[in-house]
């Protein structure tokens, strides 16, 4: 840990807030990419290929390193991070047998 970030910033609440901010930013970037792909409003639409983003810069780098260490994020290189779990929401009441 570097000297420019006090140790009290690494509280579980602060890390949770940073991770929540990261997930929200990733969802917004995916939504933005899906809405500007030029597909017709009547078509089925297309899914975004965005899986990793640069983390929000309002949190220090040590926070993202700690989240990687905790197993919440994966460092993809070149400053990009990807969440370990999938962010796509599960359908309520769905049955895996019929979703295939």
Rosetta blueprint (number, residue, H / E / L):
1 X L
2 X L
3 X L
4 X L
5 X L
6 X L
7 X H
8 X H
9 X H
10 X H
11 X L
12 X H
13 X H
14 X H
15 X H
16 X H
17 X H
18 X H
19 X H
20 X H
21 X H
22 X H
23 X H
24 X H
25 X H
26 X H
27 X H
28 X H
29 X H
30 X H
31 X H
32 X H
33 X H
34 X H
35 X H
36 X L
37 X L
38 X L
39 X L
40 X L
41 X L
42 X L
43 X L
44 X L
45 X L
46 X L
47 X L
48 X L
49 X L
50 X L
51 X L
52 X L
53 X E
54 X E
55 X L
56 X L
57 X L
58 X L
59 X L
60 X L
61 X H
62 X H
63 X H
64 X H
65 X H
66 X H
67 X H
68 X H
69 X H
70 X H
71 X L
72 X L
73 X E
74 X E
75 X E
76 X E
77 X E
78 X L
79 X L
80 X E
81 X E
82 X E
83 X E
84 X L
85 X L
86 X L
87 X L
88 X L
89 X L
90 X L
91 X L
92 X L
93 X L
94 X L
95 X L
96 X L
97 X L
98 X L
99 X L
100 X L
